[in-house]
C-alpha cells in the first residue's frame, strides 16, 4: 500500500486487517450483552480499518469515529451507522469536556485506537494519546477499556511517558507483541504491540461490567 509523504510525516499508517481484528476480538465478548447500548470511540479513525473490525464484532454498537483529515472523514461518512467527527483528538476531548459540563453526556465503554506513533515535535505522540484518553474525566465509563496499537517500546522503554503507560498496564491491563513485520504491507518498518487497559471501579460510578484484567499485565 502506498502512503503519501505527508501522511508519513503525520504517522498515518492504516491498521492491517489482521492486527485490527486481533485488537478488538479479545475485547468483544463482555460487551455483547449491552447490544446497541455499547458505545465505542475510534479517535484516530483513518481509513476505517478498526471501525470495520469493531462493526463486525459488535454489529449493534454505537461507533464514533474521529478523523482530522477532511478527505478520510468524508469517506468514513459513507459507512452506514457511524458518527463521524472531523477534528483532532485534542479538540474532540475539549468538546467532550464542554458537553459533560453543560449537559447530559454518555461516556464510552470502549476506546479502540491506532494513534499516530510520532508527530512533528512530539516523538511519543502515541503515549500522549493513550494517556489523554485514559485520564480524561468524562471520556471512559467505569470499567471502560482502551485497546491500542502502539510501538513495541511500550514493553521496555524508559521515558516518563512510556513508563506512565506501562504503569497503567501493570495496574489493570496487558500488552502483547505483534508479529514482526505486521505493518510491512503498509510500508512501515516498525515493531508494534497491542495493549489493553481498563478504567478501574472507584474512579466513577459502576457501569455493571466485570474487571477484565484482575490487576495484572501479561
KABELUR-V983663 format. One line per field, one symbol per residue. ss: DSSP state (2 for helix, 1 for strand, 0 for the rest). psi: psi as a letter, one per 30 degrees, with the letter a starting at -180 (. if undefined). burial: b if it has 24 or more other ideal C-beta (glycine too) atoms within 12 Angstrom, else e. A space follows every 50 residues. Layout:
# KABELUR-V983663
ss=???
psi=???
burial=???
This chain:
# KABELUR-V983663
ss=00002222200000002222222222222222222220111100000022 22222220000111110002222222000001111000222222222222 22000001111110000010010022222222222000011111111111 12222000022222222222221111100000022200000111111100 000000000000000000
psi=kkkleeeeeghjjkkkeeeeeeefeffeeffeffbgfkkkkjgifbggee eeeeeeeifgljkkkkkfkeeeeeeeffkkgkkkjjlleeeeeeeeeeee efakkjlkekjkkilkellkgifheeeeeeeeeefkffeklkglkkkkkl kffffflgleeeeeeeeeeeeialkkklkkgfgeffgkikkllklkkkjl kffllkgglkkffggkl.
burial=eeeeeeeeebbbbbbbeebbbbbbbbbbebbeebeeebbbbbbbbbbbbb bbbbbebbeebbbbbbbbbeebbeebeebeebbbbeebbbebbeebeeee eeeeebbbbbbbbbbbbbbeeeebbbbbbbbbbbebebbbbbbbbbbbbb bbbbbeeeeebbebbbebbeebbbbbebeeebbeebebebebbbbbbbbb eeeeeebebeebbeeebe
